Amino acid sequence: MKVLYIFAHPEPKSFNAAMKDTAIAALKDKGHEVKLSDLYAMEFNPVLKASDFTERKNPDIFNAFLEAIKASKTGAFSSDIKEEMEKVKWADLLAFQFPIYFTSMPAIMKGWIDRVLAPGFGFNPITSSAYDTGLLKGKAAMLAFTTGAPKEMYSEGGAHGDIHRHLESITHCVFEYMGMKVLPSFIVYEASAMKQEKGIEELERYKKRISEL
């Protein structure tokens, strides 16, 4: 299996970084091929902008949607977008790992989705049944993330509500919309308050989950 591991955490010594290293090692131990997009280390620019397109459909008025459609046909994306698109095309599984920020993923990762999984590349914008005709059909996607709050707060009836519902804007409206199969998320709750022993247990749990993919 070919895995693109998209990672977003600014601290290389963080628990999230340890999760990332654990996952990549487990995947390679099982004989899988892995490519890493470490977004903070890459200084990936999350801002969708006119310069993302090397040739413009309309140079006078910037319409990102229409420019992406044209670029998907002509290849007129900026080099950083094309590099990530090639990784997506190569991969069987896209694994996204991040800490929860305000019940969602960090802006740098959402920006990766906005810029890389573009109309014409990730989905067909001219069909009314995009969920059935997503251009990334045959691939799978998975979320792995940490929270600062305990599980009770991110559960149905909890103060924040069910975290799975919050992330449906990604798992359903992005991944399934683009035809990908969504695997169950891996979650570590209350990561910032963990003792070392608990952290080791969670890393072993993650290693086991990754090894069973």
C-alpha positions in Angstrom: 0.0 0.0 0.0 1.1 3.5 -0.8 0.4 6.0 2.0 0.6 9.8 1.9 0.9 11.0 5.5 -0.1 14.7 5.9 1.0 16.0 9.2 0.4 19.4 10.9 2.0 20.3 14.2 4.6 23.1 14.7 6.7 21.4 17.4 9.1 18.5 16.3 9.3 17.3 19.9 5.5 17.2 20.5 3.4 14.1 21.3 1.9 14.6 17.8 5.3 14.3 16.3 5.9 11.1 18.2 2.6 9.8 16.8 3.7 10.6 13.3 7.0 8.9 13.8 5.3 5.8 15.3 2.9 5.6 12.4 5.5 5.9 9.7 7.8 3.3 11.3 4.8 0.9 11.7 3.8 1.4 8.1 7.3 0.8 6.8 7.7 -2.3 9.1 4.7 -3.8 7.3 6.2 -3.1 3.9 4.1 -0.2 2.9 5.5 2.8 1.0 5.2 6.2 2.7 5.5 9.8 1.6 5.3 12.5 4.2 4.0 16.0 3.9 5.0 17.7 7.1 3.2 21.0 6.5 4.9 23.2 9.1 8.4 21.9 8.3 7.7 22.5 4.6 6.4 26.0 5.5 3.4 25.1 3.3 1.4 28.2 2.3 -2.3 27.5 3.1 -3.6 30.7 1.4 -5.4 30.1 -1.9 -4.4 33.0 -4.2 -4.2 34.1 -7.8 -0.5 33.2 -8.0 -1.5 29.5 -7.5 -2.2 29.5 -11.3 0.6 30.0 -13.7 -1.8 30.7 -16.6 -5.1 32.5 -16.0 -8.5 31.9 -17.6 -9.4 35.4 -16.7 -6.5 37.7 -15.8 -8.8 40.6 -14.9 -11.1 39.0 -12.3 -9.9 36.2 -10.0 -12.4 33.3 -9.7 -10.5 30.5 -7.9 -13.0 27.8 -8.8 -12.9 28.6 -12.6 -9.1 28.9 -12.5 -8.8 25.5 -10.8 -11.0 23.9 -13.4 -8.8 25.3 -16.2 -5.6 24.4 -14.4 -6.8 20.8 -13.8 -7.0 20.4 -17.6 -3.8 22.3 -18.5 -1.5 21.7 -15.5 -1.3 25.4 -14.8 -1.0 25.0 -11.0 2.0 26.5 -9.1 4.8 24.1 -8.4 4.0 23.5 -4.7 0.4 22.5 -5.5 1.5 20.2 -8.4 4.1 18.5 -6.1 1.3 17.6 -3.6 -1.1 16.6 -6.3 1.5 14.1 -7.6 1.7 12.6 -4.1 -2.1 12.3 -3.9 -2.2 10.6 -7.3 0.5 8.2 -6.1 -1.2 7.3 -2.8 -3.7 4.6 -1.9 -4.4 6.1 1.5 -4.3 9.7 2.7 -3.7 9.9 6.4 -4.2 13.3 8.1 -2.8 13.8 11.6 -3.2 17.0 13.6 -4.2 18.5 17.0 -7.8 19.7 17.2 -8.0 23.5 17.1 -11.4 24.9 17.8 -13.1 21.6 17.0 -11.4 21.3 13.6 -8.0 20.9 12.0 -5.3 23.6 11.9 -5.6 26.2 9.2 -2.4 25.0 7.5 -4.0 21.6 6.9 -7.4 23.1 5.8 -5.4 25.3 3.4 -3.7 22.2 2.0 -7.1 20.7 1.3 -8.3 24.0 -0.3 -5.3 24.3 -2.6 -4.5 20.7 -3.4 -7.8 18.9 -3.6 -9.0 21.4 -6.2 -12.1 21.2 -8.4 -11.3 19.2 -11.4 -8.7 17.3 -9.5 -10.5 16.0 -6.4 -14.1 16.2 -7.7 -16.1 16.7 -10.8 -17.8 20.1 -10.5 -20.2 19.6 -13.4 -22.2 16.6 -12.0 -25.0 16.5 -9.5 -23.9 13.1 -8.2 -20.3 14.0 -7.1 -20.4 11.6 -4.2 -20.7 8.8 -6.7 -18.3 10.2 -9.2 -15.6 11.7 -7.0 -12.2 11.8 -8.9 -10.4 10.2 -6.0 -12.5 7.1 -6.0 -10.6 4.0 -5.1 -8.5 5.8 -2.4 -9.1 5.8 1.3 -8.7 8.6 3.9 -8.2 8.5 7.7 -7.9 11.1 10.4 -5.7 10.8 13.5 -5.8 13.6 16.0 -5.4 14.7 19.5 -7.7 16.9 21.7 -6.9 19.0 24.7 -10.3 18.3 26.3 -11.5 15.0 27.7 -13.6 12.5 25.8 -16.7 13.5 27.8 -16.6 17.1 26.4 -16.4 15.8 22.8 -19.2 13.3 23.1 -22.9 13.6 22.3 -24.4 15.7 25.1 -21.0 17.0 26.1 -20.0 20.7 26.3 -18.4 20.7 22.8 -20.6 18.0 21.2 -19.7 14.9 19.3 -16.3 15.4 17.7 -17.2 13.0 14.8 -20.1 15.4 13.9 -17.8 18.4 13.9 -15.4 16.6 11.5 -18.1 15.5 9.1 -17.4 18.7 7.2 -14.1 16.9 6.3 -14.8 13.2 6.4 -18.1 13.5 4.5 -18.1 16.8 2.7 -14.6 16.5 1.5 -13.3 12.9 1.5 -16.6 11.0 0.7 -17.5 13.8 -1.7 -14.3 13.1 -3.6 -15.1 9.4 -3.7 -12.7 8.2 -1.0 -13.5 5.5 1.6 -13.3 7.0 5.1 -11.6 4.8 7.7 -12.4 5.2 11.4 -10.6 8.0 13.0 -7.9 7.5 15.7 -8.3 9.8 18.6 -6.2 10.6 21.7 -8.2 12.7 24.1 -6.8 15.1 26.7 -3.3 14.7 25.2 -1.9 17.8 26.9 -2.6 16.4 30.4 -1.2 12.9 29.8 1.5 11.4 32.0 4.4 9.7 30.2 3.1 6.2 30.9 -0.2 7.1 29.3 1.5 8.6 26.4 3.5 5.4 25.8 0.2 3.4 26.0 -1.4 5.6 23.4 1.6 5.3 21.0 1.4 1.6 21.3 -2.4 1.7 20.6 -1.7 3.8 17.5 1.1 1.5 16.4 -1.3 -1.4 16.6 -4.0 0.4 14.7 -1.6 1.4 11.9 -0.2 -2.1 11.7 -3.7 -3.5 11.1 -4.5 -1.2 8.2 
